[in-house]
Amino acid sequence: MTVPFLDLRSQYKDIEGVILSEVTEVLASGQYVLGEKVEAFEDAFANFCGCQFGVAVNSGTSALHLALRAYGVGPGDEVITVSSTFVATIAAIEYCNAVPVYIDVDPQNLLMDPAKLEVRISAKTRAILPVHLHGHPAPMDEINDVAARYGIPVIEDASQAHGALYKDRPVGSLGNAACFSFYPGKNLGAYGEGGAVVTSDAAIAQKVRMLRDWGQVKKYQHSEKGFNYRMDAIQGAVLGVKLRHLPTWTVARQKAAKRYLDQLDPLALKLPAPLSESQSVYHVFAIRVPERSRIQECLASKEIGTAIHYPIPVHLQAAYRSECFPEGSLPHSELAAQQLLSLPMFPEITEAQQNEVVEALCEALHG
Ligand SMILES: *Cc1c(COP(=O)(O)O)cnc(C)c1O
């Protein structure tokens, strides 16, 4: 039996009928950018996140860029974030000509370590950008406490955590604003690119809405230099359908994660563990293994797909290196990047497929 790392086609097959009818409706409508379907999705998604406002954009990266801009992040400002993330988190900071200031992650969960936050705050700190990596919510109470003492906004990078809960509150409503990606492989994925900013701050929502559409206050009146970051109508329609299925898909991921956890228990592996006060949505199910390439090759030889999220932490990427964060400056992030291996995880994964993965992993480890 082959086990793919990710299988997007089986999910499409399950909802094909509704998707085709929604997409056909968009094609017939003549409204291909923004419009009714996108607005309906914005409202439904904001509600899903426990927020008042949702603004749909054309990618998660654009969502991050505009949220930062809406909070006034500009040239020379500092944004505190983590290096254990997808490069887009940092790229968005750089799009504002601001400077990423990294703090290391907690090795238990690979989330921003709030104990390291306060010492990094300076007069230039303009935002704090924690990442809910792998679908595990970051320790938001501790982060918000520090942020509140200095009056600094907290923007969640929730690109991997649609529907995750922290102390029974949904990700997206935990900071001042939150950014989501709807890249196809995300827990809520479009059939193309997509993203959104959610917030309960009317002024921020208004600002993001204006910036995504060329900084227009009215048609052809540009009060600011904005961007072409609008969401396609087809993606809005697709996301509206898929959002209704997301709770079911999330439960399926959580069940699959539980099965892995039970089966892997005897192997005593190190796993990045979600905080006990949170409910992860397992965008990624990662293990930590010292001899990663050998294990990955062993699994590949049995046609089991794996992936590495991410092999090089952003501060050590050629394009993003800075003197302030040389090799060795973020030891937990750097070690995690060497050891993390992501196992197949998607809502439709079967018990038989998971058994196959675990069996192959046991063999690879104990050969
Ligand atoms: C996917 C992702 C992004 C970027 O989203 P795009 O839609 O690909 O632009 C940003 N941050 C994190 C943590 C992500 O996983």
Boltz pocket constraint, residues with backbone or C-beta under 6 A from the ligand:
constraints:
  - pocket:
      binder: B
      contacts: [[A, 58], [A, 59], [A, 60], [A, 61], [A, 62], [A, 85], [A, 86], [A, 88], [A, 89], [A, 131], [A, 157], [A, 159], [A, 160], [A, 180], [A, 181], [A, 182], [A, 183], [A, 193], [A, 194], [A, 195]]
      max_distance: 6.0
